[in-house]
Amino acid sequence: MLSIRKLTRSFAQAEGSLRVLDQLDFDMGMGSSVALLGESGSGKSTLLHLIAGLDTPDSGDIEILGQNLTGLNDSALADMRRTQVSLVFQQFHLIPTLNVADNIQFQAALCGRLDAAFETRLVGRLGLQSQLKKYPHQLSRGQQQRVAIARSLLHKPPLVLADEPTGNLDEQSSLEVMSLFSELVKNAGSSLLMVTHSREMAAFMDRSVLLHNGRLSEIDDVAKV
């Protein structure tokens, strides 16, 4: 479902060019989950932004469901993000003028994939039944993250990209939200690529990879990282 070949991305700095991704190769199958680990500044968020079409590589190819992102115009990339890829970040990016119910439905409504039965399951599993008429500022951070997760999954996207999705929560809340998130991603039939610094969060994924010196390598035992 996701195939990356010879992906390269560099950034200009005062002391010269810094190459954060160097001929990187990576594959993900449908319905799989992968934890992306690496030191701060290693390029993890850059890789997610490239996959989402929010940044452009220097060279290389990214294919999502057989569609190569190279050469797609802004409109086509926006359509891809709307229908094929869902993003979950530390900052929840909820719409402050919409209540919880409308925030949850927002992306699914945009791409014509509202599913009332699945929405009821998501809301119930995430414990948001009593929060639907509230606005984001009336929720705790943990509740806001649950709303963001529900919104990201309601349209059952093929690929979910998450960048430290529980990074703003305390440890106990992080474990609870991550357990629900990984369960609901599977229920939606989506694949999940998640950036994390936490071995505990990585343990929820099917496999883990390490980004180091611009390339990815498989991690057999995440506890040793």
C-alpha positions in Angstrom: 0.0 0.0 0.0 3.0 2.3 0.6 6.2 2.0 -1.4 9.2 4.3 -1.2 12.2 4.1 -3.4 15.5 6.0 -3.3 13.9 8.9 -1.4 16.3 11.9 -0.8 15.7 15.2 1.0 18.2 17.8 2.0 18.0 21.2 3.7 20.2 24.2 3.3 22.1 25.3 6.3 24.7 28.1 7.0 27.5 25.5 7.0 26.2 23.7 3.9 23.6 21.2 2.8 22.2 18.7 5.4 20.9 15.5 3.9 18.3 14.0 6.3 17.0 11.3 3.9 19.5 9.4 1.8 18.3 7.0 -0.9 15.7 5.7 1.6 13.6 2.6 0.7 10.5 1.5 2.6 7.4 -0.7 2.2 4.2 -1.1 4.1 1.5 -3.6 3.5 -2.3 -3.0 3.7 -3.6 -3.1 7.2 -0.2 -3.1 8.9 1.2 -0.8 11.5 4.7 0.5 11.8 6.5 2.5 14.5 9.1 5.0 13.2 11.8 5.7 15.7 15.0 7.8 15.6 16.9 10.5 17.3 15.5 14.1 17.3 16.4 15.7 14.0 16.9 12.4 12.2 14.2 13.3 9.7 11.1 11.3 11.0 8.7 14.2 10.6 10.2 15.1 7.3 9.5 11.6 6.0 5.8 11.8 7.2 5.4 15.2 5.5 6.8 13.8 2.2 4.5 10.8 2.3 1.5 13.2 3.0 2.5 15.4 0.0 3.2 18.4 2.3 6.8 18.5 1.2 8.7 17.6 -2.0 11.7 15.3 -2.1 14.9 16.1 -3.9 14.6 12.8 -5.7 13.0 9.4 -5.4 9.4 8.0 -5.6 6.6 7.6 -3.1 3.6 5.4 -4.2 0.4 5.1 -2.2 -2.0 2.4 -3.5 0.0 2.4 -6.7 -0.2 6.1 -7.3 3.1 7.9 -7.6 3.1 11.3 -5.8 5.8 12.6 -8.1 4.4 15.1 -10.5 1.0 15.5 -8.9 -0.2 19.1 -8.7 -1.4 20.8 -5.6 -5.1 19.9 -6.3 -4.3 16.2 -6.8 -2.2 16.1 -3.6 -5.0 17.8 -1.6 -7.5 15.2 -3.0 -5.1 12.4 -2.0 -4.8 13.8 1.5 -8.6 14.2 1.7 -9.4 10.6 0.6 -6.4 8.3 1.0 -4.3 9.7 3.9 -5.2 10.9 7.3 -2.9 12.9 9.6 -2.8 12.9 13.4 -0.4 15.2 15.2 0.5 16.3 18.7 -1.4 19.5 18.0 -5.0 18.4 17.5 -6.0 21.0 14.9 -9.7 20.8 15.8 -11.9 23.5 14.4 -12.8 25.8 17.3 -16.1 27.0 15.8 -17.4 23.5 15.3 -18.7 21.2 18.1 -17.3 17.8 18.7 -19.8 16.0 16.5 -19.1 18.3 13.6 -15.3 18.0 14.1 -15.5 14.2 14.0 -17.6 14.3 10.8 -15.5 17.0 9.1 -13.1 15.0 6.9 -15.6 12.2 6.2 -18.1 14.8 5.0 -15.5 16.4 2.7 -14.9 13.1 0.9 -18.5 11.8 1.0 -17.8 8.9 3.4 -20.0 9.5 6.3 -20.8 6.2 8.0 -23.3 6.6 10.9 -22.9 3.1 12.2 -19.1 3.3 12.3 -19.3 6.8 13.8 -21.4 5.5 16.7 -18.9 2.8 17.3 -16.0 5.2 17.3 -17.7 7.7 19.6 -18.7 4.9 22.0 -15.3 3.3 22.1 -13.6 6.6 22.6 -16.0 7.6 25.4 -17.2 10.8 23.7 -21.0 10.2 23.8 -21.5 13.0 26.4 -19.1 15.4 24.7 -20.7 15.7 21.2 -22.4 19.1 21.7 -19.3 20.7 23.4 -16.7 22.8 21.7 -12.9 22.0 21.7 -12.1 24.6 24.3 -14.4 22.8 26.7 -12.6 19.5 26.5 -9.5 18.2 28.3 -6.4 17.6 26.2 -7.0 13.8 26.3 -10.6 14.3 25.1 -9.4 16.6 22.3 -7.0 13.9 21.2 -9.8 11.4 21.1 -11.8 13.7 18.9 -8.9 14.1 16.6 -8.5 10.3 16.4 -12.2 9.8 15.6 -12.1 12.5 12.9 -9.0 10.8 11.3 -10.6 7.4 11.1 -14.3 8.0 10.4 -13.7 8.0 6.6 -11.7 4.8 6.9 -8.5 6.1 5.1 -6.1 3.5 3.6 -3.2 5.2 5.4 -2.9 7.0 8.7 0.2 9.1 9.5 0.7 10.0 13.1 3.5 12.2 14.5 3.9 11.6 18.3 0.0 11.5 18.6 0.1 11.1 22.4 3.2 13.4 23.0 1.1 16.0 24.9 -0.5 13.6 27.2 0.6 12.1 30.5 1.9 8.6 30.6 -1.3 6.9 31.7 -3.4 8.8 29.3 -0.9 8.1 26.5 -1.2 4.3 27.1 -5.0 4.4 27.2 -5.3 6.6 24.1 -2.7 4.5 22.2 -4.4 1.3 23.0 -7.7 2.6 21.6 -6.0 4.2 18.6 -4.3 1.0 17.5 -7.5 -1.0 18.0 -9.6 1.5 16.0 -7.1 1.8 13.2 -7.4 -2.0 12.7 -11.3 -1.7 12.9 -11.2 0.9 10.1 -9.0 -1.4 8.0 -6.3 1.3 7.8 -2.5 1.1 7.8 -0.7 3.2 10.4 2.8 4.8 10.3 3.5 6.4 13.6 6.5 8.5 14.7 7.3 8.0 18.3 10.2 8.3 20.8 8.5 5.9 23.2 9.2 2.2 23.3 5.9 1.7 25.1 4.0 3.3 22.2 6.1 1.4 19.6 5.1 -1.9 21.3 1.5 -1.4 20.0 2.7 -1.6 16.4 3.2 -4.7 14.3 6.8 -3.7 13.5 9.3 -1.0 14.2 11.9 0.7 12.0 14.8 3.0 13.0 15.7 6.1 10.9 19.5 6.7 11.2 21.9 8.5 8.8 19.1 9.0 6.3 18.0 5.4 6.0 15.6 2.9 7.6 16.5 -0.4 9.3 14.2 -3.0 10.9 14.2 -3.3 14.7 13.9 -6.8 15.9 13.6 -5.8 19.6 12.3 -2.3 20.3 13.2 -2.7 24.0 16.9 -2.5 23.0 16.6 0.8 21.2 
